[in-house]
Amino acid sequence: MRSDDIKKGINRTSHRSLLRACGLDDDDMKKPFIGIANSYTDIVPGHIHLKDLVQEVKDTIRAQGGVPFEFSTMAVCDGIAMNHSGMYFSLPSREIIANTVESMAMAHKFDALILMPSCDKVVPGMLMAAARLDIPTIVITGGPMMPGKFHGETVDFINVTEAVGATQSGKMSEEDLYELEKCACPGAGSCAGLFTANTMACLTETLGMSLPGCATAHAISDKKVEIAKESAKKIFTLIEKDIKPSDVLTQEAFENAIIVDLALGGSTNTTLHIPAIASEVDGVDVTIDLFDKLSHDVPYICSIRPGGNNRMIDVENAGGIPAVMKNLESLLNNDCITCTSKSVKENLENITDIDYDVIHTLENPVRTEGGIAVLYGNVAPNGCVIKQGAVNEDMLIHSGPCKVFNSEEECVEAIESDKIVDGDVVVIRYEGPKGGPGMREMLNPTAAIMGRELFHVALITDGRFSGGSRGPCIGHISPEAAEGGPIGAIQDGDIVSINVKERTITLELTDDEIKERLSKVEHVERNLKGWLKQYQQLATSADKGAILK
């Protein structure tokens, strides 16, 4: 066992002495040491229940003949960090989480890992660590939040963000806004739609790193407790059979994840996180070009908030990710091994109970193309992304005059001052991995635009969007403004043309005009210190997953 490095032989006497201080005895020294990375915190709704859930996991490990060691890592709530300086730290937290899990597992020589993430950057951060460590690992994602009820209608967190804009523009009363605030997020779990946290949970299950049914088992459900217990048992099978992340996280498994992502219309943040996880695995090559290639051939079969009216509870009741994968079976790599120790094909053999009104068949898709599209053009030579499944058909092709801002705050002020009108193309730059730094999410501008019912406004940015954003929102423009990207050349009044169907985004200027403008650009400089300064120096472009180099 790896843990023999800290518990076996006379040279490890002092190590055992410290382990005894933690309550271990002679019998424990013969058992496998199972590390449990728990991202519990009591300020993030997606994580507040993990304190109780981890106890079930620890009790099961002990009953199965192992020794559990719980340790903590951080979790940022993007909703709480949104629209202020805290959002600079959200994407960078992914790297801290990966480094924390790696450090703890290496320093203490765990024989296996159980990872317990829930929210946006925690899931990919832990998966990045799992890939680096390559020891038997299973993931228990925390599960979705139940939706709320407001005036008889089903609501979630994004209803609140958009209601703020509606209230500011006189379309909703402050009394109703307050009532909505109190009921939209009724308790534990990651926000109730297919936003980034739940998208990443779905892809974790698709990759084969969590048990079938885990992603949509809700945070407060008995099913989540049972899956947690079963996962704790299954880790011993992975140890016995020596099934490691490198056996599961193959090129084919990542292709499966992208296929499911496209079929669900998941968060565009996956085009950062999936390449970042893949970059930790030898012999695997995943770029946004793979998303682009597959997006033409994979239909959009499950319309979930923010792109549709269904929420995660509807997907759970319709059969969950196993049902989604069953309907996609002809497109998937079915021989991939999973944490069940069985193949995808074997996991799907007995899946029959599917609600086809929620999870459509390939023959009757919501749309014929996947929910995410990758666009290229002189605005984004290295690509940019849009959740086309959350865009109305009449805005898949749009051309309009630009209104340019060098920060999210400048843009929000303009929206709230009614300076943005239908037909505009809003440009927010210097919000990329280096320019922000940290690539903030632009949920506040998109929610303010939607709340004001400006349905014919496009927004483009070298930053990124919340999984809850909807409308013609194009993010991850690469290269970013801070690295000399053409988005830095755009001026007020310039015309940008977007054609999602043809995968193009074009600034109506010649190459020479763009080059001339860029030669005169004075870049925005941030006064940075600490972690953000380090991150800015190390972060790569969005089209490379914003990984550190």
Protein Blocks (a to p, Z undefined) as FASTA:
>chain_A
ZZlmmmgcjklmmmmmmmmmnopafklmmpccdddddfbdfkbfklmmmmmmmmmmmmmm
mmnopacdddddddddfklmgoiaklmmmmmmmmmmmmmmmmmmmmnopabdcdddfblm
lmmmmmmmmmmnopacddddebiaddddeehiacdfklmmmmmmmmmnopacfklmmmmm
mmmmnbgcddfbdcfklmmmmmmmmnopacehklmmcfkbmklmmmmmmmmmmmmmmmmn
opafklmmgfklmmmmmmmmmmnopafklmmmmmmmmmmpghiacdfklmmmmmmmmccf
bdcdfkbmbdfklmmmnnpjmlmmmmmmmmpcfkbccfkopafklmmmmgmbdcfklmcc
fklcfbfbdfbdcdddjklmnopaddfklccfklmpccddddddfbfklmmmmmmnopac
ehiacddehkafklmgooiafklmmmmmmmnopakbccddfbdcdfkbgcjddehiacdf
knopaklmpcghiacdddfknopacddbdfklmmmmmmmpccdddddehjllmmmmmpcc
fkloppaZZ
